[in-house]
């Protein structure tokens, strides 16, 4: 039986996220198990009078390719990808995870080669084309989230089809406050980190680039971070799950990093010059996303959370850091996760996950939930 929520999700992607116009060329990249959504997207794009193009993906095939890739091969792939992204107007990327450890036996060096080769086409579409990224419900992602498949499917489809237009309007006061701020201080168990965001733009994320969504991000001044931060959610990078991450920073650079996988973590941090610097700081506010699922599309939006990203800074909030990686790490500050404060220019703006300032009260879960459906 057809699930009308899939149809609604396709419409949300086409009309809210990338706002397709007639005669535009839309690339849809999706795993084969996302076919129900692929079909709805194709049909909706045709209804608009635009032109869909589809690339099917498979993680097992990707792993086999990664195991043997060499620079000359990847250079050709990079050139093809850049030409492809030059020819289209927007990209929809749908992940249908089947096995989140599929890439664990691929050497870090192979990932580095892949990242370096595809950096140019990726940056091109990220900075010059409309794009949106989302996950499709699968048994693997439901298992990782600790939910039955039916519960996970309901959760994902509901949180991806809320009224993101209302969310965008509600986030404006937080954006304005961040853009008036110089000094940020983050305090939590194992954490006391300061940095500046002076003069950096703050970007509202409300369903245009990611579904689900719910954050405002900026970038710290590259050399301004000092102190340490401990992250209390797991994060998976290239198939390896890391937990108990602690970073020590001086003048913006990660001088010490520890986790449950110290060796693998430091291999990643040594990939290039920019991978020991921070490219993003963001505050998560989605009132329907409460617990970590080791899925960064969800975890970085958890209400009462914040995150930093190691590596590449986005063009919209660019502190000049360049890297082949962009690795988000999440700290939840609600009481059940140890609590914590965010200070802007020495004024507390959020305590234990709850916004204190009157102009931000509407973003607290009890108020915010009522406005989004």
Secondary structure, DSSP 8 states (H G I E B T S, - for coil): ---HHHHHHHHHIIIIIS---TT-EEEEEEEGGGHHHHHHHHHHHHHHT-EEEEEEE-HHHHHHHHHH--HHHHHHHHHHHHHHHHH-SEEEEEE--S-TTTTTTS-HHHHHHHHHHHHHHHHHHHHHSEEEEEE---HHHHHHHTS-HHHHHHHHHHHHSS-HHHHHHHTHHHHHHHHH--EEEEEETTEEEEEE-TT---EEESSSSEES--EEEE---TT--EEEEE--S-EEETTEEE-S-EEEEETTEEEEEE-TTHHHHHHHHTSSGGGGSEEEEEEE-BTT--S--S-HHHHTTBTTEEEEEEE---GGG--S---S-EEEEEEE-SGGGT--EEEETTEEEEETTEE-SGGGGGGSHHHHGGG--
